[in-house]
Amino acid sequence: MFSKLALSNVRKSMKDYLIYFITLVFGVCLFYVFNSMGSQDKMMKLTDSSRDILKILTSTMGYVSIFISIILGFLILYANKFLIKRRKKEFGLYMVLGMDKRKISSMLLLETLFIGVFALAVGLVIGVFASQGLAVITAKLMEVQLKQFRFTFSGAAAIKSIIYFGVIFLVVIVFNTISISRY
């Protein structure tokens, strides 16, 4: 029952959730692209100095990824707070109809979960394709010849992206629970 109501709420509030969804997709895409740089060396003819530069660039991108996850976390919390404020009357109506705060919180959790899982999937797909373009750009910037262009997928980058996204999402879930308990 809650899943139908949550899905219905997501469809009804699609205009509001669209910015939230795009933000999540962009974040997952960035995480994957930054963390997949290490796997792109398979298609390049690298000298030892170029390989060292790529390793430094890869570790730097890992730190940038952490920084972006913190900024994205605050952005997602802000967007979530905005969505909750915008739907305050709806939550009040649910409470008047007899729904307790725990059920409203679980419904909001399902809504966020629906949006989050879909954004994670779309962001990873876009990130995989964007990382291919970044590999070509990196090769041109480093003046390195491409052996041959091969489509590469970095499982480690995907796992890191899922973990970063999961941690941010857990923070959002805790924030939602606290916000609903205050109303």
PLY file of the C-alpha trace (Angstrom):
ply
format ascii 1.0
element vertex 183
property float x
property float y
property float z
element edge 182
property int vertex1
property int vertex2
end_header
0.00 0.00 0.00
2.77 2.43 0.90
4.65 1.63 -2.27
1.61 2.50 -4.41
1.07 5.72 -2.48
4.77 6.61 -2.67
4.90 5.90 -6.41
1.74 7.94 -6.91
3.26 10.83 -4.93
6.42 10.71 -7.04
4.38 10.84 -10.25
2.21 13.65 -8.89
5.22 15.68 -7.74
7.35 14.92 -10.79
7.96 18.59 -11.48
9.35 19.08 -7.98
11.35 15.85 -8.04
12.87 16.56 -11.45
15.55 18.95 -10.14
16.28 16.55 -7.29
16.58 13.67 -9.76
18.88 15.60 -12.10
21.10 16.56 -9.16
21.38 12.93 -8.09
22.12 11.74 -11.63
24.79 14.40 -12.08
26.41 13.44 -8.78
26.54 9.73 -9.57
27.87 10.48 -13.04
30.66 12.64 -11.60
31.58 10.01 -9.03
31.89 7.35 -11.69
33.84 9.54 -14.13
36.34 10.69 -11.51
36.85 7.23 -10.07
37.16 5.46 -13.44
40.20 7.38 -14.64
42.56 4.66 -13.40
40.99 2.06 -15.65
41.35 4.19 -18.78
45.08 3.50 -19.16
44.32 0.18 -20.90
43.58 1.93 -24.16
46.55 4.32 -24.14
50.20 3.86 -25.07
51.77 5.34 -21.96
55.37 6.12 -21.23
56.62 5.80 -17.66
56.28 9.54 -17.03
52.76 9.58 -18.50
51.83 6.60 -16.34
53.09 8.45 -13.24
51.12 11.55 -14.21
47.99 9.43 -14.72
48.45 7.84 -11.27
48.77 11.26 -9.65
45.75 12.49 -11.60
43.77 9.42 -10.52
44.56 9.90 -6.84
43.77 13.61 -7.10
40.42 12.82 -8.68
39.71 10.46 -5.77
40.13 13.36 -3.35
38.10 15.66 -5.58
35.40 12.99 -5.60
35.24 13.07 -1.80
35.01 16.87 -1.85
32.23 16.72 -4.44
30.37 14.15 -2.38
30.36 16.52 0.59
29.08 19.41 -1.54
26.53 17.15 -3.22
25.41 15.90 0.20
24.65 19.46 1.33
22.92 20.20 -1.97
20.75 17.09 -1.69
19.88 17.90 1.93
18.86 21.40 0.88
16.73 20.09 -2.00
15.15 17.53 0.31
14.36 20.19 2.90
12.74 22.27 0.15
10.62 19.30 -0.97
9.49 18.57 2.58
8.54 22.22 3.18
6.64 22.28 -0.08
4.69 19.18 0.92
4.03 20.21 4.53
0.29 20.61 3.90
0.11 17.18 2.31
1.82 15.62 5.33
-0.56 17.52 7.63
-3.50 16.11 5.70
-2.10 12.59 6.12
-1.82 13.20 9.86
-5.40 14.51 10.07
-6.55 11.37 8.25
-4.89 9.27 10.94
-1.50 8.39 9.53
1.19 8.56 12.20
4.59 10.14 11.73
6.34 6.79 11.41
4.18 5.81 8.45
4.64 9.20 6.79
8.37 8.85 7.30
8.38 5.37 5.76
6.33 6.63 2.81
8.83 9.46 2.30
11.63 6.91 2.58
10.08 4.85 -0.22
9.65 7.93 -2.40
13.28 8.89 -1.87
14.33 5.31 -2.49
12.44 5.15 -5.81
14.03 8.38 -7.00
17.45 7.37 -5.66
17.63 3.92 -7.26
16.47 5.26 -10.61
18.95 8.16 -10.40
21.74 5.74 -9.48
21.06 3.57 -12.50
20.76 6.48 -14.93
23.81 8.23 -13.44
25.98 5.12 -13.78
24.97 4.63 -17.41
25.68 8.27 -18.26
28.92 8.11 -16.24
30.16 5.08 -18.18
29.70 6.89 -21.48
31.09 10.18 -20.15
34.21 8.40 -18.86
34.93 7.15 -22.38
34.92 10.72 -23.65
37.11 11.81 -20.74
39.62 9.09 -21.62
39.94 10.44 -25.14
40.30 14.01 -23.87
42.91 12.92 -21.31
44.88 11.11 -24.01
44.86 14.21 -26.21
45.89 16.48 -23.32
48.76 14.20 -22.36
49.68 13.83 -26.03
49.44 10.08 -25.78
48.51 7.83 -28.68
45.50 5.60 -28.28
46.31 1.93 -28.95
42.76 1.40 -29.98
39.58 2.71 -28.53
38.02 0.11 -26.30
34.89 0.56 -24.31
35.94 0.09 -20.69
33.84 -0.37 -17.60
35.40 0.09 -14.19
33.75 -2.12 -11.62
35.77 -0.47 -8.85
34.54 2.98 -9.90
30.95 1.73 -10.01
31.29 0.26 -6.51
32.84 3.48 -5.17
30.04 5.49 -6.76
27.41 3.25 -5.20
29.10 3.50 -1.79
29.39 7.32 -1.94
25.82 7.58 -3.10
24.67 5.16 -0.41
26.34 7.16 2.36
24.81 10.41 1.10
21.46 8.69 0.82
21.63 7.37 4.39
22.25 10.92 5.60
19.22 12.09 3.61
17.07 9.32 5.11
18.11 10.29 8.64
17.41 13.94 7.84
13.94 13.07 6.47
13.10 11.09 9.58
14.17 13.95 11.83
12.28 16.51 9.72
9.05 14.51 9.77
9.29 13.95 13.52
9.41 17.74 14.05
6.12 18.36 12.21
0 1
1 2
2 3
3 4
4 5
5 6
6 7
7 8
8 9
9 10
10 11
11 12
12 13
13 14
14 15
15 16
16 17
17 18
18 19
19 20
20 21
21 22
22 23
23 24
24 25
25 26
26 27
27 28
28 29
29 30
30 31
31 32
32 33
33 34
34 35
35 36
36 37
37 38
38 39
39 40
40 41
41 42
42 43
43 44
44 45
45 46
46 47
47 48
48 49
49 50
50 51
51 52
52 53
53 54
54 55
55 56
56 57
57 58
58 59
59 60
60 61
61 62
62 63
63 64
64 65
65 66
66 67
67 68
68 69
69 70
70 71
71 72
72 73
73 74
74 75
75 76
76 77
77 78
78 79
79 80
80 81
81 82
82 83
83 84
84 85
85 86
86 87
87 88
88 89
89 90
90 91
91 92
92 93
93 94
94 95
95 96
96 97
97 98
98 99
99 100
100 101
101 102
102 103
103 104
104 105
105 106
106 107
107 108
108 109
109 110
110 111
111 112
112 113
113 114
114 115
115 116
116 117
117 118
118 119
119 120
120 121
121 122
122 123
123 124
124 125
125 126
126 127
127 128
128 129
129 130
130 131
131 132
132 133
133 134
134 135
135 136
136 137
137 138
138 139
139 140
140 141
141 142
142 143
143 144
144 145
145 146
146 147
147 148
148 149
149 150
150 151
151 152
152 153
153 154
154 155
155 156
156 157
157 158
158 159
159 160
160 161
161 162
162 163
163 164
164 165
165 166
166 167
167 168
168 169
169 170
170 171
171 172
172 173
173 174
174 175
175 176
176 177
177 178
178 179
179 180
180 181
181 182
